[in-house]
Amino acid sequence: MEIPTLENIRAKLIPLSLDNYQQLEKIALEKDLIYYSPSDISTSEKLKDYIQTAIDGLENKTTIPFIIYDKEKQAYAGSTRFGLINWKNKVLHIGWTWLGHKFQSTGLNINIKFLMLQYVFESIEFDKVEFRIDERNKKSRKAVEKLGATLEGILRKDTLMQDGFRRNTCCYGILKTEWPQIKKRLLAVLDATK
């Protein structure tokens, strides 16, 4: 499957591969970077396994992974992907997103999410985007709510975390019919941050 590069003046999402993932090794080792994720990227080997899982999903057409480049800071910042892609029902998830600490709360994330939503609704013309977030992760929940996503429900104790804790998962969604209004508002936000 051909993966596009998604880009605006702030962010560049480059197809993630075993050829470029090493750019993420230093960031992946940052403390508590993905505390609320069931994944583990705390060593070079675990990061490589995580990337391999994403690439395997790409081959199965269930994921599209990206490495994130911050054009303002001129540095690689993290990773994100489309996942659980359901081509028949035209629904996918945006997630597996992590940014190095110095890239958080800088406006980079909203640029990334805008590019991804625009691609989903305008290029591949899907009908819905979903986000799944640990109920305890208030920062990520707030970020998704700022995008305009609607909380559709909470799956109770549905995901086993690395430490044995069973988390509740908040399910958010954005519909294609909601995208024009959300796009207009997000463009205004992005214009204000230039």
C-alpha positions as CSV (number, residue, x, y, z in Angstrom):
1,M,0.0,0.0,0.0
2,E,1.3,3.5,-0.9
3,I,1.6,5.7,2.2
4,P,1.4,9.4,1.5
5,T,3.5,12.0,3.2
6,L,1.2,14.5,4.9
7,E,2.5,18.0,5.4
8,N,1.7,21.6,6.3
9,I,3.8,24.6,7.4
10,R,4.4,23.1,10.9
11,A,4.3,19.3,10.6
12,K,5.4,16.6,8.2
13,L,4.2,13.0,8.6
14,I,6.5,10.7,6.9
15,P,5.8,7.0,6.3
16,L,7.4,5.0,9.2
17,S,9.7,2.2,8.3
18,L,12.6,0.1,9.6
19,D,14.8,2.5,7.6
20,N,13.9,5.6,9.6
21,Y,12.6,4.5,13.0
22,Q,16.0,5.0,14.5
23,Q,15.3,8.7,14.5
24,L,12.8,8.0,17.3
25,E,15.1,6.0,19.6
26,K,16.3,8.9,21.8
27,I,12.7,10.2,22.2
28,A,11.3,6.8,22.9
29,L,13.5,6.5,26.0
30,E,12.1,9.6,27.6
31,K,10.6,8.9,31.0
32,D,6.8,8.3,31.2
33,L,6.4,9.2,27.5
34,I,3.7,6.6,26.9
35,Y,2.6,6.0,30.5
36,Y,-1.1,5.5,29.5
37,S,-0.3,3.1,26.6
38,P,-0.4,-0.7,26.9
39,S,2.6,-0.6,24.5
40,D,6.3,-0.7,25.6
41,I,9.0,1.3,23.8
42,S,11.4,1.6,26.7
43,T,14.4,-0.1,25.0
44,S,15.8,-0.1,21.5
45,E,14.6,-3.7,21.0
46,K,11.1,-3.0,22.3
47,L,10.8,0.1,20.1
48,K,11.9,-2.0,17.1
49,D,9.2,-4.6,17.9
50,Y,6.6,-1.8,18.2
51,I,7.6,-0.5,14.8
52,Q,7.6,-4.0,13.3
53,T,4.0,-4.5,14.6
54,A,3.0,-1.2,12.9
55,I,4.7,-2.3,9.6
56,D,3.0,-5.7,9.8
57,G,-0.3,-3.9,10.1
58,L,0.6,-1.8,7.0
59,E,1.2,-5.0,5.0
60,N,-2.2,-6.2,6.2
61,K,-3.8,-2.9,5.3
62,T,-4.9,-2.4,8.9
63,T,-2.5,0.4,9.9
64,I,-0.7,3.3,8.3
65,P,2.2,4.5,10.6
66,F,4.1,7.7,10.4
67,I,7.2,9.3,11.9
68,I,6.5,12.9,12.9
69,Y,8.8,15.8,11.9
70,D,8.5,19.2,13.5
71,K,9.4,21.7,10.8
72,E,9.6,24.6,13.3
73,K,12.1,22.9,15.5
74,Q,13.7,21.0,12.6
75,A,13.6,17.7,14.5
76,Y,11.9,14.4,14.6
77,A,9.3,14.5,17.3
78,G,7.5,11.2,17.6
79,S,5.2,8.8,15.9
80,T,1.5,8.3,15.1
81,R,-0.7,6.1,13.0
82,F,-4.0,5.2,11.5
83,G,-5.0,1.9,13.0
84,L,-7.8,-0.7,13.1
85,I,-8.6,0.4,9.5
86,N,-12.0,-1.0,8.4
87,W,-12.1,-0.5,4.7
88,K,-15.6,-2.0,4.3
89,N,-17.2,0.2,6.9
90,K,-14.9,3.2,6.2
91,V,-14.0,3.6,9.9
92,L,-10.5,3.9,11.4
93,H,-8.7,4.9,14.6
94,I,-6.2,7.7,15.0
95,G,-3.8,6.9,17.8
96,W,-0.6,5.4,18.9
97,T,0.6,9.0,19.1
98,W,3.5,10.0,21.2
99,L,5.6,13.1,21.1
100,G,8.9,13.9,22.9
101,H,8.3,16.1,26.0
102,K,9.8,19.2,24.4
103,F,7.2,18.9,21.5
104,Q,4.2,18.7,23.7
105,S,1.9,21.7,24.2
106,T,3.6,23.5,21.3
107,G,0.8,23.4,18.7
108,L,2.4,20.5,16.9
109,N,-0.2,17.9,17.9
110,I,-3.2,19.9,16.5
111,N,-1.3,20.3,13.2
112,I,-0.7,16.5,13.1
113,K,-4.3,15.7,13.8
114,F,-5.6,18.2,11.3
115,L,-3.4,16.6,8.5
116,M,-4.7,13.2,9.5
117,L,-8.3,14.1,9.7
118,Q,-8.1,15.9,6.4
119,Y,-6.6,12.9,4.7
120,V,-9.2,10.5,6.2
121,F,-12.2,12.6,5.2
122,E,-11.0,14.2,2.0
123,S,-8.6,11.8,0.4
124,I,-9.7,8.3,1.3
125,E,-13.2,9.5,2.1
126,F,-13.9,7.5,5.2
127,D,-17.1,8.1,7.2
128,K,-15.7,8.1,10.8
129,V,-12.6,8.5,12.8
130,E,-12.3,7.1,16.3
131,F,-9.9,7.8,19.2
132,R,-9.5,5.4,22.2
133,I,-7.9,7.0,25.3
134,D,-7.2,5.8,28.8
135,E,-9.8,7.4,31.1
136,R,-7.1,8.6,33.4
137,N,-5.2,10.5,30.6
138,K,-6.8,13.9,31.0
139,K,-4.3,15.7,28.8
140,S,-5.0,13.5,25.7
141,R,-8.7,13.5,26.4
142,K,-8.7,17.3,26.5
143,A,-6.7,17.5,23.2
144,V,-9.2,15.2,21.4
145,E,-12.1,17.2,22.8
146,K,-10.5,20.4,21.5
147,L,-10.4,18.8,18.0
148,G,-14.2,18.5,18.2
149,A,-14.5,14.8,18.9
150,T,-17.6,13.5,20.8
151,L,-17.3,11.1,23.7
152,E,-19.4,8.2,22.7
153,G,-18.9,6.0,25.7
154,I,-16.5,4.3,28.1
155,L,-15.4,0.7,27.8
156,R,-15.0,-0.5,31.4
157,K,-11.8,-2.3,32.3
158,D,-11.2,-3.4,28.7
159,T,-7.4,-3.0,28.3
160,L,-4.7,-4.7,30.4
161,M,-1.8,-2.3,31.0
162,Q,1.9,-3.3,31.5
163,D,1.7,-3.0,35.3
164,G,-1.4,-5.3,35.5
165,F,-3.9,-2.5,35.8
166,R,-7.1,-2.8,33.8
167,R,-7.9,0.5,32.3
168,N,-11.3,2.1,31.3
169,T,-11.1,3.3,27.7
170,C,-12.9,6.5,26.5
171,C,-14.2,6.2,23.0
172,Y,-14.4,9.4,21.0
173,G,-15.6,9.9,17.4
174,I,-15.7,12.4,14.6
175,L,-18.2,11.8,11.7
176,K,-17.5,12.8,8.1
177,T,-20.7,15.0,8.2
178,E,-19.1,16.9,11.2
179,W,-15.8,17.5,9.4
180,P,-16.6,20.7,7.4
181,Q,-17.5,22.6,10.6
182,I,-14.6,21.1,12.5
183,K,-12.2,21.9,9.7
184,K,-13.3,25.5,9.5
185,R,-12.7,25.9,13.3
186,L,-9.4,24.1,13.3
187,L,-8.1,26.2,10.3
188,A,-8.9,29.3,12.3
189,V,-7.0,27.9,15.3
190,L,-4.0,27.0,13.1
191,D,-4.1,30.5,11.4
192,A,-4.0,32.1,14.8
193,T,-0.8,30.1,15.8
194,K,1.2,31.0,12.7
